[in-house]
Structures are given as C-alpha cells and as structure tokens.
C-alpha cells in the first residue's frame, strides 16, 4: 500500500473508529505491511494488499513494540 493512497484517508479502526497509520515493511523481522492504531496499541495486517480490519484480526502490542512502531509510522 502506498502512503499516498486515498484509501488510507477513509480506513478506520473497527474498535474506536479512529485513524490508522501505515507501517511499511521492516524486513526481515516484519516483512509485511500493517496498519496501526497507536491509541489502542493494535496492529492490523495487510494481506496481499487487502487490509484485514475485523476486530479479531488485530493484535495487541506490548509497550516495547509500541515504542518501536511509533518510529516506523508513516505520517
């Protein structure tokens, strides 16, 4: 997914309906893109270019990973 993709402007977290931030690939540890909600500390995968935005698809991240993800977020 491209950071300039207009789809990013309308995608929202299924839990708090807030903005999601694109996390670019971070190979080799995390080769896939994801969308991140820093307010709830939840990461949603992007599989084959399709954001997986079901509440059950998101995963909670711990404090250390949250700090690392904040540095990777595309504004």
Steps between C-alpha positions, in 0.01 A plus 500: 500500500629842408515768774323740260216254431166681547366182660713576808295814561175307536617184678421500870561273796199271544512552878535875557429621143818710511774550245740217418866552410688305236796294619731432207677163472788455740682198359608250616330522842165620361489456121133598468328835506249573771266770626546622855275667755733662756209600726398138566842350416351265242658391172294378204669299223487577130484168313556505122427873501171463688472649851360249748284725716284259694538552875618140530773561239673764708767415750587683819863612528700543819671820619839426340350412164272806518805728535668330203187528286464872573839550335389307189164675447450688175346840583 
